[in-house]
Each structure stands twice: as structure tokens, then as C-alpha cells.
Amino acid sequence: MINVQNLTKRYGQNTVVGGLTFAVRSGTVTGFLGPNGAGKSTTMRMMLGLTRPDTGSVQIDGRAYHELRYPARHVGAVLETSAPHRSLTGADHLLWLAQSNRIARSRVGEVLEMVDLTDAARRRIGTYSLGMGQRLGLAAALLGDPPVLVLDEPVNGLDTEGIRWLRELLRQMAAGGRTILVSSHLMTEMSMVADHLVVIHRGQLLADTGMSDFIQRHGRTYVRVRTSDPQLLSGELERNGASLTRTADGSLEVRGMPAAEISRLAAAGGVSLDELSTHTASLEDTFLELIGKGGRNTHV
């Protein structure tokens, strides 16, 4: 588990992270969301001891990162700002990481094969493409077979096959009880991999909740209704507490009432329905809706 307690970081008069508290639990993939400048990367750097917080603390399985004797065996990390020496080969980069963390040499070949870089193992990192460099970073994160992963934009540069591979790997690792925190700007991908969401904005916590609860609470879910007599049905629905939006094509968008209740009221009023369909907001729509509120009284 990763425990973040009252974490604060200021640069001059600018508070980048302010009193942030949340936990990343084992057995789940936790998505870490926020717009650019929200404080996500700074928070992750504080988790890994790369940036010193002004107040607060981060503990990984009960210890601060700097207390871990062989950190690669406890925490695997991919950060956007980290980069290996370009003159090293991929294999040599992983080998010195393995030696410094008392990891068997054989593990280097295993992770290179896992990320599909075996054929490029002896090439200099400076010749790698963006996607190959990202795969090498993932190989380094997996090198110590760690129980905790902290990944900042891990799909950056990966092709479609690579993104699917990583998604399946993270789901498999979470199912095995590992603790995974991953940030990404790709909302569709996040909706497919994350169980839980931590959302921050301007360094403040906006949401710490399950994926489905997040969308249900903050998303714009509605029922689309088409009928030959929208006026009659509208009055009946509003009298029973529903809120309506009339669209340009003549259909109704109904909120605050499930489809089954709409169907019952229509039948009772003798109104025939041509369409009755429930539409749930996407993670992207819900995220933008929440951020658009500016964080006013939205913490869950």
C-alpha cells in the first residue's frame, strides 16, 4: 500500500501540492488523474524521494522510499522526466540496475523479452525510438519484480499492440495483489484499466473513489426518449420529479428517473415510445465536468 499523508509542496508563493491525503491499495489499479499542472508528477516524485515535500509524508508498505535498501525490489517506477544514459545499450542499462539492487543477471533477459526488446538489447539507447525507450523504462520498472508500481504516462509512445499488452499486464499484476498507481491523459485507456480513481486539481484532492461511483456521482447520465407526443409525456415526467432537456431532433433527455419508471408512466398515460435508451457519460466527459466545476465542494 502507498499512504500519502498531508503532502504539501510549494515553489515560492506557488503551492503545487496542498495537503494531499489518499491511499493506493493493493490488488487494484488506481488511476491518478488531473489536468496539466495539477501536481500529479510532483506528487509521484515525492513518493519516490526525488522531490522533498515541505510537509507531510509518503509511506510505501510502512516505509519511506529512502528507507528501502534495494528500492527496485520494492517499487518499480516510470517517470516522464527520467531517462537512461543514451550511450549505454539497453541490456547494460538494466544490468547495472540489477547489480545495484542485488537482482539476478538472468532477470535482465526476462524483462527484455517481456517488453519485446530482446533484439534491441545490444543497441545503444540513443538509437531507440520513443516507443522502444518507453518499453525499456517499463523493463526497468519490472526488473525487481516489485509489489508496487508507480507509472507516469506509461503508454506514451507505445503503439496499439503495446498499449494493449501493458493494459493486460497491469490487470494481471493487480489481480495478483500488487499495488499500482498509473497516470495517463488517455481517458479511454484509463477507463479500461483502472478500478479506482484519485483525481486532483490545483494540488487539491477532488475525488478518491471507485470508477463506477465516480461516473455515477459526477457524470451526466440520462435516458433518451422518442415519442410521437413529447408534450404530453414531458408534463407527466416533470410532475413526477424528472428534469428534461428537449433536443433539436425532437427527442427528450431525461435525468433523475430510470428508464423503467419512464416506461411505466408512458404506458399509464397511453403514450407510445419509439425509443427508450440509457446513456452513461464517459470517463472523459465526467472528468471534464468535474474539473470544470473548479473543485468547489466536489470531494468524494
VOBA-1610 file (N, C-alpha, C; in pm, whole numbers, padded with zeros to 5 digits, always signed):
BEGIN
Met+00083-00120+00000Met+00000+00000+00000Met+00087+00125+00000Ile+00039+00228-00070Ile+00103+00359-00065Ile+00012+00451+00015Asn+00067+00511+00120Asn-00008+00605+00203Asn+00050+00745+00188Val-00031+00836+00138Val+00006+00976+00123Val-00067+01055+00230Gln+00009+01125+00314Gln-00050+01196+00427Gln-00010+01343+00427Asn-00111+01430+00408Asn-00095+01575+00422Asn+00025+01626+00341Leu+00040+01579+00220Leu+00156+01612+00137Leu+00143+01753+00079Thr+00245+01834+00101Thr+00244+01973+00053Thr+00380+02007-00007Lys+00375+02076-00123Lys+00498+02124-00186Lys+00472+02261-00246Arg+00558+02356-00206Arg+00549+02493-00258Arg+00678+02529-00330Tyr+00663+02607-00434Tyr+00776+02670-00501Tyr+00754+02820-00496Gly+00825+02885-00404Gly+00800+03027-00382Gly+00661+03047-00324Gln+00581+03131-00388Gln+00445+03156-00342Gln+00345+03059-00405Asn+00393+02972-00492Asn+00305+02882-00564Asn+00296+02747-00493Thr+00176+02710-00450Thr+00154+02579-00388Thr+00117+02480-00497Val+00209+02389-00526Val+00187+02291-00632Val+00103+02175-00582Val+00130+02131-00459Val+00052+02026-00394Val+00018+02077-00255Gly-00110+02071-00219Gly-00151+02130-00092Gly-00230+02036-00004Gly-00165+01978+00098Gly-00234+01895+00196Gly-00299+01771+00139Leu-00231+01704+00047Leu-00288+01590-00024Leu-00281+01464+00062Thr-00394+01396+00076Thr-00402+01272+00152Thr-00485+01170+00075Phe-00427+01054+00049Phe-00501+00943-00012Phe-00418+00816+00003Ala-00480+00702-00026Ala-00411+00573-00019Ala-00430+00498-00149Val-00324+00428-00190Val-00329+00340-00307Val-00321+00198-00253Arg-00427+00122-00271Arg-00438-00010-00209Arg-00392-00122-00301Ser-00352-00229-00240Ser-00307-00346-00316Ser-00424-00414-00383Gly-00394-00484-00491Gly-00496-00558-00563Gly-00582-00474-00656Thr-00544-00349-00675Thr-00620-00260-00764Thr-00525-00181-00853Val-00578-00137-00967Val-00510-00037-01049Val-00576+00096-01018Thr-00501+00187-00959Thr-00554+00319-00925Thr-00511+00420-01030Gly-00607+00483-01094Gly-00579+00587-01192Gly-00559+00720-01122Phe-00453+00791-01159Phe-00419+00921-01099Phe-00444+01026-01206Leu-00552+01103-01189Leu-00597+01196-01291Leu-00588+01341-01245Gly-00569+01427-01342Gly-00568+01571-01318Gly-00521+01641-01444Pro-00564+01765-01466Pro-00517+01839-01583Pro-00370+01873-01570Asn-00310+01922-01680Asn-00171+01966-01673Asn-00154+02070-01562Gly-00049+02053-01482Gly-00024+02147-01374Gly-00100+02116-01247Ala-00169+02001-01243Ala-00248+01968-01123Ala-00161+01926-01006Gly-00037+01880-01034Gly+00052+01835-00928Gly+00076+01685-00928Lys+00033+01615-01033Lys+00048+01469-01037Lys+00195+01428-01038Ser+00273+01484-01131Ser+00414+01444-01142Ser+00492+01481-01017Thr+00463+01598-00960Thr+00530+01638-00836Thr+00497+01541-00724Thr+00372+01499-00716Thr+00333+01402-00613Thr+00407+01271-00632Met+00416+01224-00755Met+00486+01099-00781Met+00635+01110-00750Arg+00694+01224-00779Arg+00835+01244-00746Arg+00856+01244-00595Met+00763+01299-00520Met+00774+01296-00374Met+00759+01153-00322Met+00675+01074-00388Met+00662+00933-00349Met+00796+00860-00358Leu+00873+00896-00462Leu+00997+00825-00492Leu+01121+00894-00437Gly+01103+00993-00351Gly+01216+01059-00288Gly+01296+01150-00378Leu+01241+01186-00494Leu+01313+01272-00588Leu+01286+01420-00561Thr+01177+01449-00491Thr+01143+01585-00451Thr+01106+01582-00303Arg+01160+01674-00226Arg+01134+01675-00082Arg+01008+01757-00054Pro+00910+01699+00016Pro+00789+01775+00050Pro+00817+01880+00157Asp+00740+01987+00156Asp+00751+02086+00263Asp+00688+02033+00391Thr+00576+01966+00377Thr+00513+01899+00491Thr+00453+01768+00442Gly+00421+01680+00534Gly+00358+01555+00500Gly+00458+01444+00471Ser+00404+01328+00436Ser+00489+01212+00415Ser+00424+01114+00319Val+00507+01026+00264Val+00460+00914+00182Val+00526+00788+00235Gln+00446+00688+00263Gln+00499+00559+00306Gln+00456+00450+00208Ile+00551+00365+00174Ile+00525+00252+00086Ile+00542+00126+00168Asp+00432+00058+00192Asp+00431-00058+00281Asp+00497-00025+00416Gly+00464+00093+00467Gly+00507+00132+00601Gly+00642+00200+00609Arg+00711+00220+00495Arg+00842+00285+00498Arg+00851+00393+00391Ala+00932+00495+00420Ala+00962+00596+00319Ala+01053+00536+00213Tyr+01047+00589+00093Tyr+01124+00532-00018Tyr+01273+00527+00014His+01326+00633+00079His+01470+00637+00106His+01513+00533+00210Glu+01416+00473+00278Glu+01448+00369+00376Glu+01459+00230+00313Leu+01422+00219+00187Leu+01427+00089+00118Leu+01571+00061+00076Arg+01627-00049+00124Arg+01767-00080+00096Arg+01789-00110-00052Tyr+01700-00187-00111Tyr+01707-00218-00254Tyr+01575-00176-00317Pro+01562-00048-00351Pro+01431+00007-00391Pro+01369-00059-00512Ala+01449-00104-00610Ala+01392-00164-00731Ala+01320-00295-00701Arg+01350-00355-00587Arg+01283-00479-00548Arg+01154-00452-00474His+01126-00327-00444His+01004-00289-00374His+00911-00203-00460Val+00970-00111-00537Val+00891-00016-00617Val+00949-00009-00758Gly+00863-00030-00857Gly+00901-00008-00996Gly+00839+00122-01043Ala+00916+00206-01112Ala+00866+00338-01148Ala+00900+00374-01292Val+00806+00443-01355Val+00830+00508-01484Val+00786+00653-01468Leu+00881+00745-01483Leu+00852+00888-01476Leu+00886+00952-01610Glu+00807+01050-01651Glu+00830+01115-01780Glu+00966+01183-01785Thr+01013+01231-01672Thr+01138+01308-01671Thr+01261+01221-01660Ser+01246+01091-01636Ser+01362+01004-01619Ser+01409+00953-01755Ala+01542+00943-01771Ala+01598+00895-01898Ala+01732+00829-01871Pro+01755+00711-01926Pro+01884+00643-01909Pro+01991+00708-01997His+02116+00676-01970His+02228+00730-02048His+02220+00677-02191Arg+02223+00769-02287Arg+02200+00732-02426Arg+02312+00648-02486Ser+02431+00652-02427Ser+02543+00576-02484Ser+02544+00429-02438Leu+02465+00397-02336Leu+02456+00259-02289Leu+02367+00177-02383Thr+02390+00048-02385Thr+02295-00040-02451Thr+02179-00066-02355Gly+02067-00111-02410Gly+01953-00142-02325Gly+01987-00247-02221Ala+02062-00351-02263Ala+02098-00457-02169Ala+02189-00406-02059Asp+02287-00321-02094Asp+02381-00270-01993Asp+02310-00179-01893His+02216-00100-01942His+02139-00013-01852His+02066-00098-01747Leu+02001-00203-01791Leu+01929-00290-01699Leu+02024-00368-01609Leu+02142-00403-01663Leu+02236-00483-01585Leu+02288-00407-01465Trp+02323-00279-01483Trp+02375-00205-01367Trp+02264-00181-01264Leu+02139-00164-01312Leu+02028-00153-01218Leu+02012-00283-01139Ala+02026-00395-01208Ala+02014-00525-01141Ala+02125-00544-01038Gln+02248-00511-01076Gln+02361-00530-00985Gln+02350-00440-00863Ser+02304-00317-00882Ser+02295-00223-00769Ser+02183-00259-00673Asn+02090-00344-00717Asn+01978-00384-00632Asn+01980-00533-00598Arg+02095-00597-00620Arg+02111-00740-00588Arg+02003-00825-00658Ile+01984-00799-00787Ile+01890-00875-00868Ile+01969-00964-00963Ala+01927-01087-00981Ala+02000-01182-01064Ala+02012-01132-01208Arg+02129-01157-01272Arg+02151-01117-01410Arg+02047-01177-01504Ser+02002-01296-01474Ser+01906-01363-01561Ser+01776-01285-01576Arg+01746-01202-01476Arg+01622-01123-01481Arg+01626-01021-01593Val+01745-00974-01631Val+01758-00876-01740Val+01700-00933-01869Gly+01741-01053-01904Gly+01688-01116-02024Gly+01538-01139-02016Glu+01490-01172-01898Glu+01347-01198-01881Glu+01263-01074-01909Val+01304-00960-01853Val+01223-00839-01872Val+01240-00784-02014Leu+01358-00801-02075Leu+01374-00760-02214Leu+01280-00838-02305Glu+01267-00966-02279Glu+01173-01047-02357Glu+01029-01006-02327Met+01001-00975-02201Met+00867-00937-02161Met+00819-00812-02235Val+00910-00716-02257Val+00872-00591-02323Val+00907-00591-02472Asp+00947-00707-02524Asp+00975-00725-02667Asp+01093-00639-02714Leu+01201-00640-02633Leu+01322-00567-02671Leu+01444-00658-02681Thr+01424-00787-02687Thr+01538-00880-02694Thr+01628-00850-02812Asp+01570-00825-02929Asp+01650-00800-03050Asp+01725-00667-03044Ala+01678-00574-02959Ala+01742-00443-02948Ala+01828-00431-02823Ala+01852-00542-02753Ala+01921-00537-02625Ala+02061-00481-02637Arg+02131-00505-02748Arg+02270-00461-02764Arg+02283-00331-02843Arg+02171-00271-02874Arg+02176-00140-02940Arg+02189-00029-02836Arg+02255+00080-02874Arg+02266+00194-02783Arg+02129+00261-02768Ile+02102+00305-02646Ile+01971+00363-02615Ile+01945+00487-02700Gly+02052+00557-02737Gly+02036+00676-02820Gly+01975+00649-02955Thr+01977+00523-03001Thr+01918+00488-03130Thr+01774+00438-03117Tyr+01723+00430-02994Tyr+01588+00378-02973Tyr+01483+00481-03016Ser+01372+00432-03066Ser+01256+00517-03091Ser+01190+00552-02958Leu+01092+00644-02964Leu+01020+00682-02841Leu+00953+00562-02778Gly+00889+00479-02861Gly+00821+00362-02808Gly+00917+00262-02747Met+01033+00242-02810Met+01133+00150-02756Met+01187+00202-02624Gly+01210+00333-02615Gly+01255+00391-02490Gly+01154+00372-02378Gln+01025+00381-02413Gln+00921+00361-02312Gln+00918+00215-02267Arg+00938+00123-02360Arg+00942-00018-02324Arg+01063-00048-02234Leu+01175+00018-02261Leu+01292-00001-02176Leu+01264+00050-02034Gly+01196+00164-02025Gly+01159+00215-01893Gly+01069+00119-01819Leu+00977+00057-01890Leu+00890-00042-01827Leu+00968-00166-01785Ala+01068-00205-01867Ala+01153-00318-01830Ala+01227-00288-01700Ala+01277-00165-01686Ala+01346-00126-01564Ala+01252-00128-01444Ala+01128-00083-01465Ala+01030-00084-01355Ala+00996-00225-01310Leu+00998-00320-01404Leu+00960-00458-01373Leu+01079-00543-01328Leu+01199-00487-01337Leu+01321-00564-01317Leu+01325-00637-01183Gly+01288-00569-01076Gly+01295-00630-00943Gly+01170-00706-00904Asp+01078-00729-01000Asp+00952-00796-00972Asp+00884-00733-00849Pro+00869-00599-00851Pro+00826-00529-00730Pro+00677-00544-00702Pro+00637-00535-00575Pro+00496-00540-00539Pro+00422-00409-00563Val+00498-00300-00590Val+00438-00167-00609Val+00489-00109-00740Leu+00398-00052-00821Leu+00434+00016-00944Leu+00379+00158-00941Val+00465+00255-00978Val+00425+00395-00989Val+00460+00438-01132Leu+00358+00459-01214Leu+00380+00479-01357Leu+00319+00612-01402Asp+00402+00701-01453Asp+00358+00832-01500Asp+00355+00829-01653Glu+00236+00834-01710Glu+00216+00829-01856Glu+00289+00711-01919Pro+00265+00589-01875Pro+00342+00475-01924Pro+00313+00435-02068Val+00199+00477-02124Val+00167+00437-02261Val+00221+00536-02364Asn+00286+00642-02319Asn+00339+00743-02410Asn+00438+00680-02508Gly+00408+00689-02637Gly+00498+00635-02738Gly+00470+00491-02777Leu+00386+00421-02702Leu+00356+00282-02735Leu+00254+00276-02849Asp+00268+00175-02934Asp+00170+00153-03039Asp+00049+00081-02980Thr-00051+00056-03065Thr-00176-00005-03017Thr-00151-00139-02951Glu-00064-00220-03012Glu-00034-00350-02954Glu+00034-00336-02818Gly+00126-00238-02809Gly+00195-00216-02683Gly+00103-00167-02573Ile+00008-00081-02609Ile-00088-00031-02511Ile-00174-00145-02458Arg-00218-00233-02549Arg-00300-00346-02506Arg-00218-00441-02418Trp-00093-00464-02455Trp-00006-00551-02374Trp+00008-00495-02233Leu+00033-00364-02222Leu+00053-00304-02091Leu-00075-00310-02009Arg-00188-00283-02073Arg-00317-00290-02003Arg-00339-00428-01943Glu-00316-00531-02023Glu-00337-00667-01975Glu-00238-00703-01865Leu-00113-00654-01878Leu-00012-00681-01775Leu-00052-00618-01642Leu-00097-00493-01645Leu-00136-00425-01522Leu-00256-00492-01457Arg-00353-00534-01538Arg-00469-00602-01482Arg-00426-00734-01417Gln-00335-00805-01483Gln-00286-00932-01430Gln-00211-00911-01299Met-00127-00808-01295Met-00048-00782-01175Met-00137-00739-01060Ala-00239-00659-01087Ala-00331-00617-00982Ala-00407-00738-00928Ala-00448-00827-01017Ala-00519-00947-00975Ala-00432-01034-00886Gly-00298-01022-00902Gly-00205-01096-00818Gly-00174-01027-00687Gly-00242-00914-00659Gly-00226-00848-00530Gly-00129-00732-00527Arg-00080-00687-00641Arg+00017-00576-00640Arg-00054-00442-00631Thr+00025-00342-00595Thr-00026-00206-00579Thr+00020-00124-00699Ile-00075-00066-00774Ile-00040+00001-00900Ile-00105+00138-00904Leu-00022+00240-00922Leu-00069+00377-00942Leu-00023+00421-01081Val-00116+00463-01165Val-00082+00499-01302Val-00154+00627-01343Ser-00079+00720-01400Ser-00139+00842-01454Ser-00139+00833-01605Ser-00239+00895-01667Ser-00246+00898-01812Ser-00343+01006-01856His-00313+01067-01972His-00407+01162-02031His-00506+01090-02123Leu-00486+00960-02148Leu-00573+00884-02236Leu-00690+00829-02154Met-00800+00904-02153Met-00912+00868-02067Met-00977+00736-02106Thr-00985+00709-02236Thr-01044+00583-02279Thr-00963+00466-02226Glu-00832+00476-02234Glu-00746+00370-02184Glu-00758+00358-02033Met-00764+00471-01963Met-00777+00468-01817Met-00908+00400-01776Ser-01014+00426-01851Ser-01143+00365-01817Ser-01141+00215-01834Met-01047+00163-01914Met-01038+00020-01940Met-00947-00052-01841Val-00862+00021-01771Val-00764-00045-01685Val-00782-00016-01537Ala-00836+00100-01501Ala-00838+00141-01360Ala-00962+00089-01288Asp-00943+00047-01163Asp-01054+00010-01073Asp-01096+00130-00989His-00999+00210-00952His-01017+00319-00857His-00955+00445-00916Leu-01007+00561-00876Leu-00956+00688-00927Leu-00921+00782-00813Val-00807+00848-00828Val-00771+00962-00743Val-00757+01080-00839Val-00839+01182-00818Val-00841+01299-00906Val-00797+01422-00827Ile-00699+01495-00882Ile-00655+01618-00817Ile-00663+01734-00916His-00673+01854-00861His-00681+01976-00941His-00620+02089-00858Arg-00522+02156-00917Arg-00451+02264-00846Arg-00395+02216-00713Gly-00346+02092-00713Gly-00283+02037-00594Gly-00377+01990-00486Gln-00507+01995-00513Gln-00606+01956-00413Gln-00678+01829-00458Leu-00718+01748-00360Leu-00791+01626-00389Leu-00936+01658-00422Leu-00982+01611-00541Leu-01122+01627-00579Leu-01201+01499-00561Ala-01140+01386-00589Ala-01213+01259-00578Ala-01118+01146-00545Asp-01165+01055-00463Asp-01092+00933-00426Asp-01198+00825-00413Thr-01226+00758-00525Thr-01342+00671-00530Thr-01329+00568-00641Gly-01419+00470-00641Gly-01420+00371-00747Gly-01461+00431-00880Met-01422+00364-00989Met-01452+00415-01124Met-01601+00434-01146Ser-01681+00331-01117Ser-01825+00341-01142Ser-01890+00446-01053Asp-01848+00456-00927Asp-01903+00557-00836Asp-01869+00698-00885Phe-01748+00714-00938Phe-01705+00844-00988Phe-01795+00890-01102Ile-01820+00801-01198Ile-01902+00837-01313Ile-02047+00859-01271Gln-02096+00776-01180Gln-02235+00790-01135Gln-02256+00922-01061Arg-02158+00961-00980Arg-02175+01082-00898Arg-02154+01210-00979His-02056+01208-01069His-02018+01332-01137His-02056+01335-01284Gly-02095+01221-01342Gly-02125+01217-01484Gly-02268+01259-01515Arg-02291+01286-01642Arg-02423+01325-01689Arg-02493+01205-01752Thr-02551+01120-01669Thr-02625+01005-01718Thr-02770+01047-01744Tyr-02825+01005-01859Tyr-02961+01042-01893Tyr-03027+00931-01974Val-03159+00941-01986Val-03237+00848-02068Val-03290+00925-02188Arg-03263+00873-02308Arg-03316+00935-02430Arg-03453+00873-02462Val-03550+00962-02487Val-03686+00918-02515Val-03734+00982-02645Arg-03788+00898-02733Arg-03854+00947-02854Arg-04000+00900-02850Thr-04090+00992-02877Thr-04232+00960-02878Thr-04304+01054-02975Ser-04421+01011-03022Ser-04500+01094-03112Ser-04570+01208-03038Asp-04573+01201-02905Asp-04639+01305-02826Asp-04548+01349-02711Pro-04435+01416-02741Pro-04341+01455-02636Pro-04401+01554-02536Gln-04497+01637-02580Gln-04555+01736-02491Gln-04630+01669-02377Leu-04712+01571-02411Leu-04790+01501-02309Leu-04699+01426-02213Leu-04599+01355-02266Leu-04509+01279-02181Leu-04424+01371-02094Ser-04383+01485-02148Ser-04299+01579-02071Ser-04370+01624-01945Gly-04495+01659-01957Gly-04569+01705-01841Gly-04578+01598-01735Glu-04604+01474-01776Glu-04615+01365-01682Glu-04483+01338-01611Leu-04373+01343-01686Leu-04242+01317-01627Leu-04203+01427-01528Glu-04228+01552-01565Glu-04193+01663-01476Glu-04276+01661-01349Arg-04402+01622-01359Arg-04487+01614-01238Arg-04436+01506-01143Asn-04359+01411-01195Asn-04306+01303-01112Asn-04158+01323-01077Gly-04108+01445-01097Gly-03975+01480-01047Gly-03859+01469-01143Ala-03885+01435-01268Ala-03775+01425-01365Ala-03739+01562-01419Ser-03615+01579-01460Ser-03574+01701-01529Ser-03552+01666-01676Leu-03591+01756-01765Leu-03594+01728-01908Leu-03513+01830-01986Thr-03458+01782-02096Thr-03397+01868-02197Thr-03454+01826-02331Arg-03511+01920-02403Arg-03564+01891-02536Arg-03456+01919-02639Thr-03424+01819-02720Thr-03316+01833-02817Thr-03370+01880-02951Ala-03278+01917-03039Ala-03317+01972-03169Ala-03389+01870-03255Asp-03362+01741-03235Asp-03428+01639-03318Asp-03562+01595-03262Gly-03609+01661-03155Gly-03740+01632-03101Gly-03743+01529-02989Ser-03628+01467-02960Ser-03624+01369-02852Ser-03610+01440-02717Leu-03629+01363-02611Leu-03616+01415-02475Leu-03497+01350-02407Glu-03419+01429-02335Glu-03315+01375-02248Glu-03365+01389-02105Val-03385+01276-02040Val-03448+01273-01908Val-03344+01237-01803Arg-03335+01318-01698Arg-03245+01292-01586Arg-03326+01282-01456Gly-03273+01201-01366Gly-03339+01187-01237Gly-03450+01084-01235Met-03458+01002-01341Met-03562+00898-01344Met-03512+00782-01430Pro-03518+00658-01380Pro-03470+00543-01458Pro-03563+00512-01574Ala-03511+00438-01671Ala-03587+00405-01791Ala-03714+00326-01758Ala-03706+00236-01659Ala-03822+00155-01625Ala-03939+00240-01576Glu-03909+00344-01498Glu-04014+00432-01447Glu-04072+00517-01559Ile-03987+00561-01651Ile-04036+00638-01767Ile-04132+00552-01849Ser-04094+00426-01871Ser-04179+00335-01947Ser-04314+00315-01879Arg-04313+00302-01744Arg-04437+00282-01670Arg-04529+00402-01682Leu-04472+00523-01668Leu-04552+00645-01677Leu-04608+00665-01816Ala-04528+00631-01918Ala-04575+00644-02056Ala-04692+00550-02082Ala-04678+00426-02034Ala-04786+00328-02055Ala-04912+00371-01982Ala-04897+00423-01860Ala-05014+00467-01782Ala-05084+00584-01850Gly-05008+00668-01919Gly-05067+00784-01987Gly-05106+00757-02130Gly-05090+00633-02175Gly-05128+00598-02312Gly-05036+00656-02417Val-04910+00681-02382Val-04813+00739-02475Val-04722+00627-02527Ser-04718+00611-02658Ser-04630+00509-02716Ser-04489+00565-02729Leu-04390+00476-02711Leu-04250+00516-02717Leu-04183+00456-02841Asp-04107+00539-02911Asp-04030+00493-03026Asp-03886+00459-02987Glu-03838+00521-02880Glu-03702+00493-02831Glu-03698+00518-02681Leu-03628+00431-02611Leu-03605+00446-02468Leu-03468+00386-02440Ser-03366+00469-02425Ser-03228+00420-02411Ser-03154+00501-02307Thr-03075+00430-02226Thr-02997+00494-02121Thr-02857+00524-02172His-02809+00644-02147His-02676+00688-02191His-02595+00730-02069Thr-02482+00664-02050Thr-02393+00693-01938Thr-02274+00773-01987Ala-02237+00873-01912Ala-02123+00958-01951Ala-01994+00877-01953Ser-01905+00914-02042Ser-01773+00851-02047Ser-01686+00906-01933Leu-01575+00839-01907Leu-01481+00890-01807Leu-01431+01028-01847Glu-01403+01046-01976Glu-01355+01177-02022Glu-01457+01286-01996Asp-01584+01262-02031Asp-01688+01361-02008Asp-01703+01392-01860Thr-01698+01287-01778Thr-01715+01305-01634Thr-01598+01382-01575Phe-01477+01348-01617Phe-01358+01418-01569Phe-01365+01567-01604Leu-01400+01597-01728Leu-01408+01738-01770Leu-01519+01812-01697Glu-01628+01742-01670Glu-01737+01802-01593Glu-01690+01838-01452Leu-01617+01749-01388Leu-01570+01773-01253Leu-01467+01885-01249Ile-01371+01880-01341Ile-01268+01983-01345Ile-01330+02119-01376Gly-01433+02120-01460Gly-01499+02245-01495Gly-01567+02312-01378Lys-01597+02235-01274Lys-01657+02294-01153Lys-01555+02368-01070Gly-01427+02352-01106Gly-01322+02424-01033Gly-01295+02368-00897Gly-01346+02248-00868Gly-01317+02186-00741Gly-01401+02237-00626Arg-01514+02303-00655Arg-01596+02358-00548Arg-01684+02249-00486Asn-01653+02213-00363Asn-01736+02118-00287Asn-01762+01988-00364Thr-01657+01935-00424Thr-01674+01816-00506Thr-01601+01694-00452His-01533+01704-00341His-01454+01591-00293His-01541+01475-00250Val-01509+01355-00302Val-01577+01232-00258Val-01471+01130-00222
//
